[in-house]
Amino acid sequence: MKGLLNNITLRQRDSLKGEYHFPLGSSDVFRSVFDSMQEAIIILDVNEAIEYANQRLEDISGYKVSELIGVSVDNYFFTQETYAGGVKDSRVKPLEVLTTFERYQVKKDGCKWWSLIKSSPYKNSDGKTIGRVIMMTDITKQKIAERKLKDSERKHRLLFEQNPVPMLIYDLHTLDILDVNSTAVDKYGYSRDEFLTMSIKALRPVEDEAMLMDDIEQVRKGIERAGEWVHCLKNGALIDVEITAKTISYNGRASRLVLMKDISRVKRAQDELLRSEEKYRRIIENMNLGIVEIDNQDRITKVYDSFANMTGYSVEELRGQKYMDVFLNEASKKNMACQSARRMDGAVGVYEVQLEKKDGEPLWALISAAPLYDENNRIVGSIGIHLDTTDRKKLVEELIHARECAEESSKAKERFLANMSHEIRTPMNAIIGLSHLMQNTGLTSQQAKHLSTLQFSARNLLVIINDILDYSKIESGNMTLETTGFNIHEMLAVIESSLGCLAKEKGIDMEFNIDDHIASVLLGDPVRLNQILTNLVNNSIKFTEKGRVNVTCVLIEGKEGSQKVLFEVLDTGIGISKGKVDLIFKSFTQEDESTTRKFGGTGLGLAISKRFVELMDGELHVKSIKGKGTCFSFGLEFPLGTDDDLESRRDTKINSTLLKDVKLLLVEDNVVNLEMIKHFLDSWKISVDVASEGKEAINILSKKTYDIVLMDMYMPVMGGVEATKVIREELKSDIPIIALTANAMVEDRAKCLDAGMDDYVSKPFEPIVLFNKIATQLDIETLEDEQLSEVVESVTVERENEEIKQPCNLSKLYVLYSDNALLVNRLLKTILRETPIKLEAFKKGLKSEDYDSIYRTAHSLKPTIDLLDMANESDGIREIESIAKSKKRLPDLLSLIERLDKVWSAASKQLEVEINQNDDGMATVP
């Protein structure tokens, strides 16, 4: 029976491969055969409905045979879902076609499985196809195994391909390279295709081939090897590599997987270390280092010749002696004993001690000591390397002495500068102060011009003093920079106006070129920048006899929120010798003495300019050719600002009634200064008592009450600092004290505040400064902001219908230009030329309703109005600017501009008269 079933089974299986006629409904023997098969059998009719299914199909799919009979095979086994990624395979049709394919199936319970399907036509006795026989084999385990294998291969391939270490595989017998990763391609320079045509021998130098073959032969015998080799890159370069390899099967071939780690840098580092060690070993051998070894009982066991020579002893004399007894005094023994104890604990140390040589001379030695170990790693003593530092010790002592001398010299210089400042500023205070007073007296035209010349000379002398003090501040590190808004175009225009006349007097041309792309408002220290540019331009004019001076200001870099500007001052002057360019930046120095005699100056201007530029994070450069000219240049970066960052140019007005009946004690010993200061105080209606020195002031304050004290710092008997301390500590008085100091040094000002003074005024001072200081200490508001606006408004109303005869107050202008009539005239002529253009721009803006243009014009005209102090028009121009910017109260613009035009008509006549008077006066000044 078993043989029959097998025979039927084989015949049935063969029928699925051909066109065997299966008599449906025959003996149950055939059905039993089908049910016992490992494959699922399905017989379909011509419409592909299931006519028969064996038991195996139930086991595989979970469907009962009774559920399947009469149902289309597509409903269960060939649905769209089973065709992953496509439609039903056309190979299952037509019926006559014999096909074999794999299909993804879904069981009744939703589980998924893979089947291998063989389909063949089913024919009747007439050979007509009446259906189809399908045999389905469950290959799910096989597919899972295949997928795992592919995943594993993919992961290993990924590890191989993306490994940061160069890797390759070569055939162990043919030595052909079979595969290579991207890292090896990048490292060696060969393409992947080139690698796959190469032998492993191609990566080794020709002379190493015998060693390579020997290594491979050992591997073939099962002896694994790893080591360091030399490989050749495609460009011919040689690299050191560390090889790690393993025998693997690759595509059925015995192969070697090789990792090739580049250790060239490590090898070079090792070689360099060896060379370095050798180099320093030789250096130490040739250095004057004394080496000695001692045991744990401090006895010398070994002496090197260098140490014997260093100390004056012979090797035999020292061997067996106690080190500390021979070389150290009692004080040094304590230090050495402490170091020796540390050595017994295994610590190393470096220390300096004084030894005594055989001849009794002291020997300072820097000792580097370390413990000595025996073969059992026990400490048996220590070794000391001695460096003779006796000469260095003497040098250090000399340097300390030199430093003390230098510090004393620096203090002497500071004392000298402070004293010089005090001694010069005291008479300067009187000169400038009295000249202020004389201006308010009846003077002839000739006397006024002489007074102007006197003030100009006095202020020039003050500039020299300030240069020296500025340099002292920089040297002491006390110079600080301000950050405020400024307009670089306006600054250079003022410099051009100020110094242009000097160039004109010498018959040289001066030209200013300013980049229009530079922002209208930058943030920085305009005072110091102005000082730098003024020094450089003045320097160029001074040393240029003919030709020209060009000043250029260019935007070289624009960033978000900042601009970098390049400044250049070029002249065709006497130039500087190549070897002396650096000399000009040294303080109190010019190129040679003849320059000082001919051109004058302190030799500080360029030194101060250079330091200021450096404080602003720039660098002052100079290029010069002797006899042809010089170019100074520097670049600075400035943050961008807005109009709100610009400081108001209005001066606070003095209203003498604000300080009326203030009780003030003036402490001053200089009679001239006393009279000058008292005159100002009297004019402000202040009640003044006078003391000539500190003790007298203390005596007066103990008996009488005052609102405030003006205290000179330096006086006979008792100075201001000492007096203030007594007032604060003994009299327990908190009366406001303002120091009057002719010293402008930071240290002196600090002394004032540290002593308990509330503020200070440097002599010589402007009256407005002293007035405001007093008002501030007494919490009295000066006339500004709203108060000033109210006064201006009331005066404007009173004068609205009056003829304006003297609309300009030029005193501010003369102060700004140090009463130099030449400079004043130069600026006034510029103002007379430019202002009508701006007034005409107002009218055009009104006509075209271009309020932005009116705003820009008002903003540019504002400094001129402030400088001329035009009859209450300072507020007017600001109101025009504000209305044009906000575009509110636009109807008021017409009346404001008409008012300004009317004032300017009178102002221009006043300026023309002033210019003519100055021209006449300068012609008479010798």
Beta strands, then each sheet from edge to edge (+ up, - down):
strand 1: 40-45
strand 2: 50-53
strand 3: 99-106
strand 4: 112-123
strand 5: 129-138
strand 6: 167-171
strand 7: 177-180
strand 8: 227-232
strand 9: 238-250
strand 10: 253-262
strand 11: 289-295
strand 12: 300-303
strand 13: 349-356
strand 14: 362-373
strand 15: 379-388
strand 16: 484-486
strand 17: 509-514
strand 18: 522-524
strand 19: 548-559
strand 20: 562-571
strand 21: 621-625
strand 22: 629-639
strand 23: 663-667
strand 24: 687-691
strand 25: 708-712
strand 26: 737-741
strand 27: 759-762
sheet 1: 2+ 1- 5+ 4- 3+
sheet 2: 7+ 6- 10+ 9- 8+
sheet 3: 12+ 11- 15+ 14- 13+
sheet 4: 16+ 18-
sheet 5: 17+ 19+ 20- 22+ 21-
sheet 6: 24+ 23+ 25+ 26+ 27+
end
